[in-house]
Amino acid sequence: MAAGDGDGWARCDLGHRHWGLHHAAGLLAVHHDDDGTPRILMQKRAAWSHQGGTWALPGGALDSHEDPVRGALREAREEAGLNGDDLRVQGIYLDDHGAWSFATVIAEAARLLEAFPASSESVALRWFTPETIPAGNLHPGFAATWPVISRALAPLTVVLDVANIVGARAEHGWWRDRAGAAARLASEVAALGTCGVQDVPAPLPALERWFPRFTMVVEGAARGVAPVPGVSVVAAPGSGDDAVVRAVREVPGWQRVLVVTADRELRERVTAEGALVAGPRWLLSRL
């Protein structure tokens, strides 16, 4: 395994030639204005490069030791001067051609990051709104995947009705140590947030993986549970259901919210607020 050992041409099962012996990846950095308008950082490719002169994402061949996230962040640093510390990965879309694939790593930027042509592969970097993307001059691969990727630009927050989930889990003795059961759930959810979530409920776009923000709503004896990295905790002062609804309302309206609960009345309340719902089994089967 060595840096650059992925450089080279490969053929997919469709008979097309692609750059990247070990597949390829690119970074789609997206920043949302206060009103939720997305702005996407795009790269104009140098004329000498494959599909030169077109607009696409900073990206390229993966080395044999790299996963898509690591490779996409490296390419973004090498081609656009971006620092991965300024980005939060929120999803991966996989364009699988059979024997070769391109992973688009979608990452939220807290601000319009300064980007510049950091290598000879780039001639320009620019932030576009979806309406201003130069549709007639796009890299064919990006143009083919953009209709799906464009639906996955908003981040996902998953709100957990912890009392309902722990009850559905039927963990032995949980009713005697509700705080301990909630703390164990928090630790497992944090691990899930690191590796990502697959098979999210429709109508969320079908990404290879989502990396959502998690909010746990706890009540009663579990109110003392501390947050862990990647998982925030809301201690309900009264009704847990009311706290779940408030947590949904606090997420900006342009973002996506998924509430995990089996409580029928609560599902109706959060659906009325625009949230999606899934039952505890959806979460527990992924832990």
N, C-alpha and C positions, 0 to 999 in steps of 0.2 A: 504494500500500500504506500503510495507516494502522491504528493501534490502534483496535479496535472495528469495523473494516470488515466483520467477519463477522456482526455482529448483524443478525438478521432471520430470517424464516421461509422454509423451503425444503420442497419436496415430493419424496419419494423415488419410485422406480419402482413402489412398492407402493401409492402414492396417499396415504401418510400425511404429516402435516405435522410438521416437526421444526425445532427452533431451531438456526440456524447456516447461513449462506449458503455457507460454505466447509467444511462438515462440522463435527464437534464432537469433543471429547475430555474424558476425566475421569481423575483419578488414584486408583488403588487402592493406598493405602499399607498394607503388611502388615509386622507385626513378629512374629517367632517367639520364643516362650519357649524356655528351655533344653531342654525336652523336645520341641520342635518344634511346639507348639500355636500355630496362627496367630491373630493378632488383626488385624482389618481396621478401618480408620478410615472411618466413614460420616457423612454429613451429613443432617440433617433439613431439608428444603426449606421455605422460608417459604410461608405459605398463599397469598400473592398470585402466586407463581411458577408456571410450567407444572408440572403434577402436584404442586402444593403440598401440604405435609403429609406427603409420603412420604419414606422413607429412600433415599438413593442415594449417589453419590460426588461429591466436589467436581469440578465440570467445567462446560463450556459451549462456546460457539461458538469456532471457530478463526478467527483473523485470516488474511487471504490470504497473509501471509508466514510463517506458523507451520507447523511440522511437529507431529505429535501429541504428541511428548515435550515440546517447548517450550511448546505451548499448555496441556497438562495441568498442567505445573508452574506456569505463570502462574495458571491458574484456582485451583489449590490454595493459592497464596500469597494471592490476592485474596479467596477465600472462607473459607479455614481458617487463614490465618496461617502456613502451612508454609514452611520454607526448603528449597529444593531441594538444598542442600549436605548435608542430613541424610538423603538418600534415594539409593538405588542402583537405577536402572532395570534390571529383569530380563526384561521382556517386554511385548509389545503384542498385545492381542486386538482384532481388527477386526470389528465388527458391521456388515456391508455390506448396505444396503437397495437398492442400485442408485441412482446419482446422489446419494446421501447416505450417510454412514457415521458411526459413533461408535467412536472408538478408546479402549479402556481401557488405560491405561499402568500396568502393575504394577511397583511399586517397593518394595524392601526397606528398612525403617526399622530402624536398629540398636537403637532403644529406642522406648518408647511416647512419641512426640512430643507435646508440648503443642499442642493445636489449640483454636481458639475461633472463634465466628462473626465473621469479619472484614468481612462485608458484610451488607446487608439480605437477601441471598438465603438465608442460613443462619440457623436458629434454634437449632441444637444440633449438636455434633460429639461422637462417642462411638466408642470402640474396642469391637468385638464379636468374640467367637469365632464360628466358623461356626454353632454350635448355638444361639447367642443372637440371631442376626440376626432382626429382626422380620419374618418371612416374610409375614405378612398385611398389611404396610403398606410394601411396597417400590415404588419407581418401576417401572413396567411394563418399561421397557427394561432396567434392571438385573436385574430378576427373570428376564427371558428369557435373559440371557447368563450369569447366575451359575452354572448347572450346569457350563458349560465353564470359566469363569474360576476357579471354586473348585478345579479340578484343576491349576491352574498357579501356585499360591501359593508352592510350594517352589522355591528357586533351583536352577539347573543348573550343574554343574561339568563341563567337558570335559577329560579327561586324555588327553594325546597321547603315544603311543609313538613318539618322534621318529625313532629309528633305522629303524623299520619304515616310517614315512611318507616319510622322505627317500629310502629305498631304492626305494619304490614310485614316487616321483616321477621317478626316473631322470634327475635333473638332471646335465648333462654335467660331469664332473670332481668330483662330490660326494665320491667316495671318497678323493680326495687332500686335500680340505679339508672334513672333516666338521663342524668347528666353524663354518666360514663358511656351509655349507649350513643348519645348525641355526639360526644367527643370522638368516639371510634368512627362514626359516620363521617365526621368532618375530616378526619385523617384520610379515609378512603376516597372521599370526594376530591381532596387535594391531589392525590395521586392520579385520579382520573383526569383532573384538569391539566396535569403535566403531559399525559400520553394522548389526550384528545378523546373526543366522543364520536362514534360512528352511528349511522342509522337514526338520525334525528327525525322527529315526526314531521309529516307534510303539514303545511306547504313550504317548510324550510328547504332551501336548495340542498341537493344531495352532494355534499362535499365528501372527499375521502375522510377528512376529519374536521370537526369543529373544536375550537378551544374556547369555550365560553367562560364568562365570569360566573361564579357561583355565590349565591346568597342563601344562607340558612336562617330560617325563622324558627326560633326556639321559644318555649313557654314553660311556665310552671317550674318544676324542679330542675329543668335543663337550662334555665336562664343564665347560669354562670359559665356556660361553655365559652371558651376563648376562641377567637378567630385563628386560622392558620393561613400560611401563605397560599394565596389563590382562592381563599374562601372567606367571605365576610359573614359576620353573625349579627342578626337582629334579634334582640331580646324583647319579646312582646310584653308590654306592661300589663296587658289585659288579655283580650281575645287574640289567640294566635291567628285566626282567620282574618281578623281586621288588620293585623300586622302584615300578613301576606299581601293583602290588597294594597296597603300603603306602600309596600316594597315595589309592587308592580307600577304604581303611579309615579314613583320617584325615578323610574327609568325614562329617559327622554323618549318622546313618542315615536321618533324615527328609528329607534333601535328595536330589536326583537327580544321578546320575553317568553320564556317557557316556564310554566309552573308545574311542579311535580306534586300531585296530590290525588287521592282517590275520593276525597270528600265532594259529593255531588253539588251541594250548595256552593261551596267555595269555587269549584270549577265554573259554575255559572257566573259567579261574581267576577272572576278574573277574565273570563272570556268576554264579558261585557266591557272590560277595560282594554281589550285588544290583545290580550295574551293568548298564547297557545297552551295546551295542557297535555300532560302525559301522566300515566299512573305510576305508582311506586315501582312496579315490576320493571318498567323501562329503565329506571336508574339502577335498581339492585342487580339486574342481570348484567350490568356493565362494570360492577365493582369487583 
